[in-house]
Amino acid sequence: MEITAKKAPFTKSVLADGDAYTSVSVTIRNNSGKKVSVNPLYFTVTDTNGTKHTDELGVDDKQIDTVDLSPGENISGTVTGKGTFTPKYVT
């Protein structure tokens, strides 16, 4: 499985409480030989201070979907943490 990520603008949904969120655009590519499950609950964003931020479900309109990827498939979407921070990496 290949994961790429970069900082993205926060696209506020109706579920967001304010604008103090940081979003990261994530693309998952299944380069394995079997099906891979993707779920926003599986992601954390670590900031430049080493603090881990769990995904705040439903606050960004472009949130990554919950799907099963067959070999060769990919999906993109955002993972969003509460607060304003500088993301370093996504796991």
C-alpha atoms as a printed R data frame, in Angstrom:
   type eleno elety resid chain resno       x      y      z
1  ATOM     1    CA   MET     A     1   0.000  0.000  0.000
2  ATOM     2    CA   GLU     A     2   1.293  3.463 -0.884
3  ATOM     3    CA   ILE     A     3   0.250  6.600  1.034
4  ATOM     4    CA   THR     A     4   0.944 10.151 -0.108
5  ATOM     5    CA   ALA     A     5  -0.091 13.226  1.859
6  ATOM     6    CA   LYS     A     6   0.152 17.019  1.675
7  ATOM     7    CA   LYS     A     7  -1.401 19.918  3.563
8  ATOM     8    CA   ALA     A     8  -4.810 20.909  2.165
9  ATOM     9    CA   PRO     A     9  -7.263 23.725  2.754
10 ATOM    10    CA   PHE     A    10  -9.938 22.961  5.344
11 ATOM    11    CA   THR     A    11 -13.368 22.695  3.656
12 ATOM    12    CA   LYS     A    12 -15.840 23.222  6.489
13 ATOM    13    CA   SER     A    13 -18.862 20.903  6.652
14 ATOM    14    CA   VAL     A    14 -22.086 21.520  8.578
15 ATOM    15    CA   LEU     A    15 -20.703 19.319 11.383
16 ATOM    16    CA   ALA     A    16 -17.647 21.507 12.021
17 ATOM    17    CA   ASP     A    17 -17.602 23.554 15.219
18 ATOM    18    CA   GLY     A    18 -15.692 26.661 14.091
19 ATOM    19    CA   ASP     A    19 -12.711 26.837 11.745
20 ATOM    20    CA   ALA     A    20  -9.879 25.659 13.997
21 ATOM    21    CA   TYR     A    21  -9.015 22.501 12.029
22 ATOM    22    CA   THR     A    22  -6.077 21.362  9.927
23 ATOM    23    CA   SER     A    23  -6.643 19.127  6.901
24 ATOM    24    CA   VAL     A    24  -4.232 16.907  5.001
25 ATOM    25    CA   SER     A    25  -5.006 15.548  1.533
26 ATOM    26    CA   VAL     A    26  -4.266 11.811  1.451
27 ATOM    27    CA   THR     A    27  -4.102  9.398 -1.492
28 ATOM    28    CA   ILE     A    28  -4.058  5.656 -0.824
29 ATOM    29    CA   ARG     A    29  -2.992  3.304 -3.618
30 ATOM    30    CA   ASN     A    30  -3.408 -0.442 -3.204
31 ATOM    31    CA   ASN     A    31  -0.312 -1.897 -4.847
32 ATOM    32    CA   SER     A    32  -0.712 -5.223 -3.053
33 ATOM    33    CA   GLY     A    33  -2.282 -8.396 -4.371
34 ATOM    34    CA   LYS     A    34  -5.267 -8.357 -2.016
35 ATOM    35    CA   LYS     A    35  -8.141 -6.107 -0.945
36 ATOM    36    CA   VAL     A    36  -7.298 -3.288  1.504
37 ATOM    37    CA   SER     A    37  -9.802 -1.542  3.805
38 ATOM    38    CA   VAL     A    38  -9.583  2.265  4.126
39 ATOM    39    CA   ASN     A    39 -11.365  4.133  6.918
40 ATOM    40    CA   PRO     A    40 -10.818  7.684  8.218
41 ATOM    41    CA   LEU     A    41 -10.612  6.224 11.748
42 ATOM    42    CA   TYR     A    42  -7.385  4.430 10.747
43 ATOM    43    CA   PHE     A    43  -5.435  7.714 10.298
44 ATOM    44    CA   THR     A    44  -3.533 10.063 12.589
45 ATOM    45    CA   VAL     A    45  -1.686 13.244 11.665
46 ATOM    46    CA   THR     A    46   1.546 13.986 13.513
47 ATOM    47    CA   ASP     A    47   2.535 17.647 13.678
48 ATOM    48    CA   THR     A    48   5.994 19.226 13.694
49 ATOM    49    CA   ASN     A    49   5.996 19.183 17.529
50 ATOM    50    CA   GLY     A    50   5.443 15.400 17.585
51 ATOM    51    CA   THR     A    51   1.806 15.632 18.715
52 ATOM    52    CA   LYS     A    52  -0.589 13.106 17.167
53 ATOM    53    CA   HIS     A    53  -4.030 14.288 16.041
54 ATOM    54    CA   THR     A    54  -6.828 11.792 15.385
55 ATOM    55    CA   ASP     A    55  -9.251 12.356 12.519
56 ATOM    56    CA   GLU     A    56 -12.236 14.558 13.398
57 ATOM    57    CA   LEU     A    57 -15.027 12.711 11.589
58 ATOM    58    CA   GLY     A    58 -17.306 14.637  9.258
59 ATOM    59    CA   VAL     A    59 -15.888 18.130  9.783
60 ATOM    60    CA   ASP     A    60 -14.291 18.436  6.319
61 ATOM    61    CA   ASP     A    61 -16.514 18.056  3.240
62 ATOM    62    CA   LYS     A    62 -13.675 16.266  1.426
63 ATOM    63    CA   GLN     A    63 -13.057 13.590  4.102
64 ATOM    64    CA   ILE     A    64 -11.646 10.324  2.779
65 ATOM    65    CA   ASP     A    65 -14.355  7.676  2.373
66 ATOM    66    CA   THR     A    66 -14.626  4.269  4.007
67 ATOM    67    CA   VAL     A    67 -13.978  1.779  1.196
68 ATOM    68    CA   ASP     A    68 -12.366 -1.521  0.274
69 ATOM    69    CA   LEU     A    69  -9.739 -1.031 -2.432
70 ATOM    70    CA   SER     A    70  -9.067 -3.865 -4.839
71 ATOM    71    CA   PRO     A    71  -5.517 -4.330 -6.141
72 ATOM    72    CA   GLY     A    72  -4.565 -1.390 -8.386
73 ATOM    73    CA   GLU     A    73  -7.288  0.946 -7.091
74 ATOM    74    CA   ASN     A    74  -6.749  4.246 -5.272
75 ATOM    75    CA   ILE     A    75  -8.746  6.848 -3.353
76 ATOM    76    CA   SER     A    76  -8.126 10.432 -2.245
77 ATOM    77    CA   GLY     A    77  -9.657 12.584  0.467
78 ATOM    78    CA   THR     A    78  -8.787 14.548  3.566
79 ATOM    79    CA   VAL     A    79  -7.849 13.621  7.101
80 ATOM    80    CA   THR     A    80  -8.569 16.490  9.516
81 ATOM    81    CA   GLY     A    81  -7.301 17.172 13.012
82 ATOM    82    CA   LYS     A    82  -8.734 19.602 15.544
83 ATOM    83    CA   GLY     A    83  -6.729 22.798 16.013
84 ATOM    84    CA   THR     A    84  -4.322 24.768 13.897
85 ATOM    85    CA   PHE     A    85  -0.948 23.038 13.489
86 ATOM    86    CA   THR     A    86   1.700 22.241 10.905
87 ATOM    87    CA   PRO     A    87   1.364 18.613  9.784
88 ATOM    88    CA   LYS     A    88   4.570 16.590  9.431
89 ATOM    89    CA   TYR     A    89   3.264 13.171  8.379
90 ATOM    90    CA   VAL     A    90   0.195 10.904  8.254
91 ATOM    91    CA   THR     A    91   0.045  7.324  9.540
